Amino acid sequence: MDEAVGLDSTKFKADLEAIATLVQRVAQQHQGQSTELLAILRLLEQLHQEIRDSLFQESLPDNRQALYALLRDIETSGGWPYIHRMKLQAFLSYLSDQSAVESPAVESD
């Protein structure tokens, strides 16, 4: 029985690696295309929310010991997954920096 669990774990890790590789490849194919890259980020955020709000919540333990074990695993495995959003201020600052690079100040005589 432990062998079956080990095989499931190996297949699961391989599945995760395949997903990560596919997402990275698609993102690389669209390097420099902000609209397409934004679509990828939106899709990842949507998937995160769908999995969290349905499958994950449905799988939560129904007793204290199992819940404690899950919380301990979350803490030791890197914490709660979070999708960081670029703040509007940082985005505007980036645009300002880019425009300064593209059009340097003209010196007057």
Secondary structure, 3 states (H helix, E strand, C coil): CHHHHHHHHHHHHHHHHHHHHHHHHHHHHCCCCHHHHHHHHHHHHHHHHHHHHHHHHHCCCCCHHHHHHHHHHHHHCCCCCCCCCCCHHHHHHHHHHHHHHHCCCCCCC
